[in-house]
Amino acid sequence: MFYRFACLVVLVILRLFTRCKVEGLENVPVSGPFLLVSNHLNMADAPIFGTLIPRHIVFMAKEESFRHPLMGPLVRWYGAFPVRRGQADRQALRSAESVLRMGGVLGMFPEGTRSTTGHVAKAFPGAAMVAVMASAPVLPVAITGTELLKSPLSLLSRPEITLRVGKPFTLQRRQGEKTDLATLTDRMMARVAVMLPEERRGYYAAMASGEPD
C-alpha cells in the first residue's frame, strides 16, 4: 500500500513541478524477472523509477540509509533491503537473487553511490554477479536531470528529467572466452552509458562509443 501511495505522490510532483519524459518504455518486460540497472544522481532516482517504470521494483539500498532517522522508515516502507557497501554481503546477494528467482524486479545502482559530478563512475561487480547467479535479464536505464534536485526549491524551475530505457539483454560469457565479473560489469554499464550524453558517460565513455554487443 505504501509503495502505491508513494508512487502516486511522486507522479503528482513530477507532473506539476518537472518536465519529465520517458523514452523506450516499450522495452520494459510486462512479466517475468529482470534486473534494472542505472546510473545514479540523486536520492530521488529510486522513487522516480518506481513511479515511471510499470513494474513493482524492489531496490537494494545502502545499509546507512536504514539507520537514518528520516530516510530509514521510508526505505523500509518502500520495501528495499540493505547492503553493506565495500563488503561481500552474502545476505544481500541472497535477498537479491531471491527477488529475481521469484519473478520480481530488482533495482540496483552499480556505482554504489550517487555521482557528485554527473559522470558515470566505475561500477562495482555486485549487479553483474546477481544477474549471472539468477540467470535474469538486465534492463539498462539512463537518467538525467535529477542532479538538479538539490532542494525542494529546485522544483520551482521545473527541471527537465529524462529516463531512457534500453532493450533487455542477458549477461553471459561468450563461447571460448574466460570472462570475469569486471568485464561483464563493464559490458552492462556500457549499455547504460550509451544512452547518456557523451559528456556524461564518464568511465564508460570509450566502451559506449557504439551500441555494445
N, C-alpha and C positions, 0 to 999 in steps of 0.2 A: 504493500500500500504506500509506504513512504517513497519507494522508487518512482511509482507512477505520479505521485503528488509532486515530487521534486522535479520530474521531467516537465510537468505542466507549468510549474513556476518558471523554470529556465526557459521554456518555449515562449512564454509571455514576455520575459525580459529580452530575449533575442529579437523578437518581432518588434517590440516597442523602442528598444534602445540601441540596436545594432543593425548594420546592413549585412545580413548573413546569407550565404548561399552554399549549396551543396552540389558537387559535381560527381557523377558516377554512382549515384545511389542504386542504380540497377545492378551494380556489381555485388551488392550485399546478398549473400545466400539467404533465402527465405526460411530455410530449415537446416538442421544439422549443425555440428560444432564447427567453430573456427576461432582462430587466434587473431585478434585485432591488434596491430602494432602501429605506432605512430611516433612522430617527433613530439616533443613536449615543451610548451612555452609558458603555461600558466596553470594554477590550481583549477581553473575553470574548464580545462580541457576535458577531463573525465565526465563531468556533468553535461557538457555540450555534446560529447559523443553519445552519452546515454539518451539524450533527448532527440538527436537528429538521425542516429542510426536505428532503423526499425527492428531491433532485437534487444532483448534484455541482456545487458553486459555486466559481467562480474569482473571487477577490477582488482588487480594486485596493487597494494599501496604500501609505501614505506612505513615501517613499524613506528617511527616517530609521530606519524600523523594520528595514530590511535591514542597517544598519550597527551595530545594537545587538548586543553580544556574545552575549546570550541569546536575544533575540527574532529576530535575523537568521536563524539556521539554521531555526528553527521556521516562520517566514514563508515561506522558500524551500521547505521540505519540504511545506508546505501548498499549494504551487502558486500563490501570489499573485505579482503583478508590481508593480513600483514606479511611483509617480507623484510628480513634483515639484510640491508644493503651491504655489499662487500664481503658477504659470507656465503658459504654453501648451505643455504637454508633448505634443508630437506623437507621440512613440514610445508613450507610454502610451495615447493615443487610438487609435492604430493597433492596439495589442495588445487593447484593449477591444473595438473593432469586430470584430477577427478572431475573438474568442471567440464573439460573437453570430452572426456570419456562418457559423461552423462548427457552429451549432446548440447551442452551450453556454449555460450560465447564468453571468451576470456579476453580482457583488455590489459595490455601491458605497454609501458613506455620503456623500451630497451635502453635508452640513455641513462636511466636510473634516477634522473633528477631534471628539474626544469632548466632549459638553456637560458643563460643570462645574456647571451649575445644575439640570439635569434638564429644562430647557425647550429646545424646538427652535429653533436659531439659523437665520439667513438662510443659505440654501444657495448653493453655487457652481453655475454653469451646466453644468459638465462632464458630469454624468449625463444631463441633457436633450439635450446635444449628441450624446452617444453613441447615445442612443435614436433620435434623428432620423436620424443618419447610417446606422445599421444597420437602420432600419425595424423595430425589435424592440419587442414589447410590454413594458410595465413592470408589475412586480408590487410593489405597495406593502406594506411590513411595518412594524408599530409594535412596539417592545419597551419594556417597563417592568420595573423590579426589579433590573437588573444594576448600577445605580448604587450599590446596597447592597454590592456585592462589592469592598470596599476592601482586603481582605487575606484570606488563607486562613482566618483565624479567623472571618471574616464568615459562612462556611458553617455554623458551629455553630448559628446562629439560624434556619437553614433559610429563607432569604429567598424570597419569592414572586416568581417570574419569569413574565411573560406575554408571549406572542407573538400578535399579531393579524395575520392575513394577509388583505389586501383582494383585490378582484377585479382581474385583469389588465386593462390598458387601453392604448390607443395614443396617444402624444403626437402631435398633428397640428394644423396650422394650420386654423382654421375658414375656410369659404368667404368670400372677400372681405375677410378680415382679415389685416393685416400684423402678424404675431406675432413678437416677438423671443424669444431664448432665456431671458431673465429671466422673461418671462410664462409660458413653458412650464415653467420650473423651479418657479415658484410653484404652477402647477396640479398638478404632480407631487407636490410636498411637502404640498400641502393634502390629498391623498389619504392620506398618511401621518398627518398631524396629526389628521385627523378620527377616527382610531381610538385616539387618546390621550385621557386625561382632560383636560378643558378647561383645567385649571391647568398642563398640561404642553405645550400647543400653541405657546407662545412667539410667535415672529414670525408664525406662520401661524394665530393664533387667529381673526382675523376671517374669513380665507379658508376656514377649516374649520368655520364655524358651521353648515354643512349639507353634504350629500354633494356634492362638486364635480361639475360636468357635464363 
